[in-house]
């Protein structure tokens, strides 16, 4: 089991990097440049850009940058695996036999979901984006009850209710 300091460091690191991710993407969406024609993207038309000053509304470019950053982390993972002893049961097996390709479908869903979230970030503020992104707690709870048949205790349902109330308040205030 991991030590308390290690878990705390991981939690603080995730909080800081997640916040920086949202803030830098919001900053990118606030950038603009002079153009030569009317709105260049669908987001420009949605945001009623009718002049030559165009906002940087490219959510899938932001998504690409995020996944390039995650891919760079793969190098650290490969270095850490190189130092670990080899599992003799897996030697000689192909990637299909090891089950490595089971990650393809969730990875594709993550790419689509992240691109859609960044499209939402281009159309809203960072605070609304972060709060609505917190709705993953609600859906995870409901899907774990439906498909995994997990028992959710009353204090956990209360927490999900608080998240739902917070999301409702932020969503209502942004309208």
Residue pairs with C-beta under 8 A, 6 or more apart in sequence:
21 66
22 121
22 126
22 129
22 130
23 126
25 62
25 66
25 118
25 121
25 126
26 121
26 125
26 126
26 129
28 56
28 62
29 55
29 56
29 57
29 62
29 121
29 122
30 55
30 56
31 55
31 56
32 53
32 54
32 55
32 56
33 53
33 54
33 56
34 52
34 53
34 54
35 52
35 53
35 54
36 52
37 52
38 44
38 49
38 50
38 52
39 45
39 49
39 50
39 54
40 54
41 54
41 57
41 58
43 55
43 57
43 58
43 59
43 119
43 122
43 123
44 54
44 55
44 57
46 123
47 55
47 57
47 123
49 55
55 122
57 122
59 115
59 116
59 118
59 119
59 121
59 122
60 115
60 118
60 119
62 118
62 121
63 111
63 114
63 115
63 118
66 114
67 111
67 114
90 98
95 101
117 129
117 133
120 129
120 132
121 129
124 132
124 174
125 174
127 170
128 170
128 171
128 174
131 166
131 167
131 170
131 171
132 167
132 170
132 171
134 163
134 166
134 167
135 163
135 167
137 159
137 160
137 163
138 160
138 163
138 164
138 167
141 152
141 156
141 157
141 160
144 150
144 152
145 152
152 160
